[in-house]
Amino acid sequence: MTGKLPENIAYFARALRIAGLRVGPGAVVEAVEALADGALGEREDMYWALHAIFVKRHEDSVVYDQAFRLFWRRRNLIEKIMAQMSPVSPGADSAPQKEEAGALRVAEAFAPPRREEDAPVELTELTAQLTVSDREMLKSRDFAQMSAAEIARAKRLVASLSLPDDLVATRRFRPAHRGARIDPRRTFRQSLRGGGGAIDLAFRERAQIHPPIVALVDISGSMAEYSRIFLHFLHAVTEKRRRVHSFVFGTRLTNITRSLRARDPDEALALAGKAAPDWEGGTRISTALHTFNRVWSRRVLGGGAIVLLFTDGLERHLDGELAFEMDRLHRSCRQLIWLNPLLRFEQFEARASGIRTMLPHVDSFRPIHNLAAMADLCAALAPSDNRASDPRLWLKKAG
């Protein structure tokens, strides 16, 4: 192939690697060979050809889309990026716009590298820990607007979140040194061992266990940037507790519990992505809940389970079954917590039909868009007063 196209493809691949995609030299060679014959005449053909080569994970599609539109949009890209980085006063009619998901990572990937002679020299001692101000800023930053480095630090902070000691009593008993409940069987056995001359009382108490955690995660296109981080949270919870069951749904329900038990979090998410073919597709909440209630409910909701429903509630195919399935799920668990990233907007109101249908059947309605909200979720797993997250408050505001 002649011309500048091979160099542009190599530069584009290098930018994708900086943005967080797993792009190696073999993928660059394959991309050059795919475009060598010139059979791809339209822009869309080139988009999907490079997408098939460079995108290895479902969650990387958003970053690839941003990078492709920015890189192949027009000529003289570097000069125009340099011009955009210069300080220019905004016009009177300019209004702040919400950044798209993955835009910051792509902008950092295409930024010109900083020369070493221009960098200031500081004689400071390096540390691997974040400062207090860095932690506070990272906790309040939206997951969808994080850079690649911030996402890596956020994953480490997610793994360090501590869960509450939310033990619940079961119907089974276990031996105890003392207490108010006598264990007759152990008492008689101990007396027979000594010949029956003396009776030493044995006691028992109710066994306490951590309640199971069941997560139903929406992986549709509107939830992709948040579901990826939330799956990292579920992977950390799975390592700390045994009874954690994870399901993902878009147009169908998929059990990824075994996938998240892999030791490496990236390997666990890769296995989960392969198991769920409907990643970043449509949303059918009612169908997914019906499958869960019919197939999995009795298997995983025993022992006072806590259900984490992770979705925005924007059901496309709304019918009367959604309220029935939500009510059935609510009656089958000890606590149903709805985690909705749309609560990050201060102007959010529960006016959508799907959200209003689901709200009466949940115990808690919480945001899940940053690390601070995730830490609040850990605290909410313990028995406490959750008046601030009462779903009835949102129904009154929208009513």
N, C-alpha and C positions, 0 to 999 in steps of 0.2 A: 504494500500500500504506500502510495506517495502522498506528499502534502503534509499538513500539520495535524491531521486527524489522529494518528497514533500518539503524538505528543499530548494532544488534548485529552484523549482517553486515559493516558497514564496520569495526567494531572488530575483529572476527574476522579480516578480511582484513589489517588493519594488523598484527595480531599474527603472522600467517603470514609477512608480509614481513620482520618483524624476526627471525623464526626462520630465515630463509634462503630462503624460497620466492619465486618470481618472480610476484608478484601486482600487477597494475596497476589503475588506475581503471576501465578497460574491463571487467575481470573482476568488479569489485564491482557495476557496473551490470548486467551479465549475470546475476549471482547474485540480485540483487533482483528482476529481471524474471522469473527462473525460479521464484521463490517467490511471485510476486504473485497468481497465480490460486488459490493454496491447494489445488492438486491433490495435493500431497505430504502425505499424512496421517500417515505413520509416521516414526519417527526414522531408520530405515534408509534410507528414500527420500530424506530430506534429506541424510543423510551422503553418499550416492553422487552426488546432484545437485551438491552443492558440491565433491565430489572431482573430478568431471568438469570443473569450471570452474577451480578453483584449482590443481590438481596438473598440472604440465606435464612433469615428469620422473619417471622411475620411482623414483629414490632419495628423492624427497620424500614418498612415501606414508607412510613410518614417522612422519615429523614431523607430517604432517597428521592421522594417526590419533591421536597423542598430544594434539595441540591440540584436535581436535574433542571428544574425551572429556573434556578438562579444561574447555573453554569451555561446552559445552552440557549439562554433567552435571546442574546444579541451578541454582536461582536464587540471587541475592545472591552472585555469584561473587567480585566484588572484595572484599567484606567478609570472605569466608571465606579468600581468599588472604592478606589482611592479617593475619588471625588466625593463619594458619599460619606467617607470617613472624615472629611474636612469639616470644621465648624461652620455651619450655615444657620443663620437665624430663621426660624420657622415663619411662614406667612400668617397673615391674620385669619385666613380661613382654614388653617390646618387644625385638625382635631386628632387627639390621641386615638390610636387604633390598637385593638387587642392583638398581641403577637400570636402567630400560629404555632401549633405544636411542632417542636424540633427546630424552630427558626434560629434560635440562639446557637445551637450546635453547628448548624450549617454555616452561619455567618462566621463563627470562629474558625471553621475548617477552611473557608475561602479567604480569610484575612491574610495579608502578606506577612511572611515571617519576620520577626523582629531581629535586627542585626545585633550581634553581641557587643559591638563597640558602642552602640547607642544605649545599651542597657546600663543603668546605674549599678555601681559596685557597692554592695553593703556587706559589712563584716558582721554578720549575725549568725547565731547558732541555729541550725535547722532542726525542726521537730516534726514528727509525723502526726501530732495531735492537732486538732482544730482549736483555735482560740474561742473564748466565750462569745465574742461578737460574731465570729464566723458561724458558730453553731446556731445562734439566734437568727441570723440572716438566712441560713440554709433551712431552718425549721419553718420559716414563714414563706419560703419560695414555692411557687406552684410547680408541681412535677412536670407539667407539659412545657414549661419555659426554662427548664434547667439545661445547663451545658453538659457536655460529656463528662467533664471532670466533676461537676456538681452531682451528677447522677451516680458516679462511682463513690463519692463520699456519702451520698444519701443511702446507698445500699449498705455501706458499713455501719451507718447509724441505725438503719432499720434492723440489722442483725443484732445490735446491742440493746434493743428495746427490751425492757423487763416486763414480764407478765405478772398480774396480781396472784396472790395465793388464795384463789377462789375455790376452796375445798367445799364440797357438798357431802352431806351424810347419805349413805346408802342403806338398804335393808339388811345387808349382811353385817355380821359381827366379827370382831377380831379380839384376841386376848389382850387384857389390860392388867397393869400392876395393881391398880386400885380403882374404885368407882362405886356407883350405887346399884349396879346390875350384877348379880351373881351368876356365874356360869356353872350350872349343876353338873353337867357332864364332866368337865375338867376337875371339878371339886371331888367327885366320886372316884375318878381315876387316880388322883393324887393320894386320896386316903387309902385306896387299895394297895398302892405301892408300898406304903408304910405299915401294912398289916391291919389297917382299920382302927388303930389305937387313937390316932389324932386326925382331926379334920381341919385342913387348911383351906380356907375359902379361896376360890379362883374367881376372877372378875372378867367381864367382857364389856366392850363398847362398840358402838356403830362404826364401821369402816368409813373413811372419808377419801374421796377421790377427786381429781380435777374433772370437771364436766367436759364432755366431748365438744369440740369446735367444728362446725360444719360451715364451709364457705361456698357460696354460689356466686361466681364471678362472671360478670358480663364482659365478653371479649369482642363486642361489635366494633364497628369503625369509629364511633364517637367515644368509645371508652378505652381505646388501645393504649394511649399514653399513660393512663392511670392504672389499668389492669396489670400492666407489666411490673410496675413498682409494687402493687399490692400482692402479686404472686411472689415477689421477693420476701415480703412480709410473711406470707403463709409458709414459705420455705423455712424461714427462721423459727416460726412457731412450731412447725413440724419437728424440727430438731430438738426443741425444748420439751415438747409434749408428745406422747405416743398417739393419743386418740384425736387426730386432726384429719378430717375428710374434706378434700377440695374438689370442687366441680366447676367447670367453665361451660358457658352456653352462649350461643349466638342464635343460630337457627335450630340447634339441637343441643342436647345435654351430653357432656363428656366427663367421665371420672378421671382425674389426673392425680389421685392420691399417691399412687405408686411412683409416678414421675417426680413428684416433689420430694420424695424420700432420698433422692440422690444426694451425695455429700456436697458436690460442687453446685452452687446456685445457677451458674450459666448452663451447666449440663442439665439440671432439673428443668429450667425453662425451655431448653431446646427439646427435651423429650415431651414436655407439655404441648409445645407448638406442633410437633409431629402428630400427637394424639388427637388434636382438635383441628379438623379440616375446615371449620367455618370461622377461623380467626379473621377479624376485621370485616365481617360480612354484615348481614342484617340482624335484627333482634326479634325474637319471639319469646317473650317472657312467659306468657301463659302456657305455651307448649312445653317449655323447659321445666316449669314448676309442676305441670301435670306428670311429666316423666319422672321427676324426682319423687313426688308423692306416691306414685304408683309402684315404682321399682325400688327406690333407695330409702324411703322414709323409715320403714321398720328396721332396716339394717343399721343405720347410723345415728338415729335420733333417740337412742336409749340413754338412760343415765342422766337425764336433765340436760340435754344438749343445748348449746348456744348456736344459733344460726346467724351468719353474717351474709346479708344479701347485698351484693356490690353491683349496682346498676343505676342508670340515670332515670329509669322508669318511663322512658319514651317508647311505649309499646305501639308498633305500627298496626298490628291486627288486633284491635281492641274489641272484645266481646264480653259476654257475661261470665265466661269461665275464669277470667283473671281474679275476680273477687272471691270466687269459690275456692280456687287453688291457694290463694293467699290466706284465706281463713283456715283452710285445712293445714297448711304449713305452720301457721301460728299456734294452732291447738296441739300440734305434735311436738313442740319444743318448749323449753323453759323460758327462753328469751329470744326474740327476733329483732335484730338490729339491722336497720337499713342504712347503708353507706352510699351517699349520693354526691359525686363531684360537682354537681350543679349548685350545691350550697355555697360554693366559693364566691358566687356573685351576690353582692349585697342586695340587688334588686330582685332576687329570686322569689317567686310566688308559686304556690302549688295550684296552678290553674290548668295544667295539662290533665286530660281525662285519665290517663294511665296512672299518674301520680296520685290524683284524688281517689282513685279506686284502691290503690295499695296502702295508702297512709292509715286508714282505720284499723289495719290488721298487723301493725308493727308496734313494738314496745319502745323503740328509740329511733330517731331520725337524725343522722350525723353527717357532717362533711368528711371527705377523705381525699383532699387535694394536696396536702403537704405533710411534712414530718410532724408538725405540731398536732394536726388532726389525728395522725396515726398514734401519737403518744396518748392523746385523749381517749382513743379507742381502747388502748390497753388498760387504762384506768376504768373504762366503762364496763369491762368484762367482770369486774368485781361487783358484788351486791352493794349498790349505793343509790343515792337519790339522783335520778336523771330527769329532773323537771325541765332543765334547759333544753333537752333534746326530745321533749314530749311531742309526738306527731300531731296531737290535737291542737297545739298552738299554731301550726302551719295551716291547718284547715280553717281555723278562725280568721287568720289573716287573709286567706283567699276567699272566704265566704262573704 
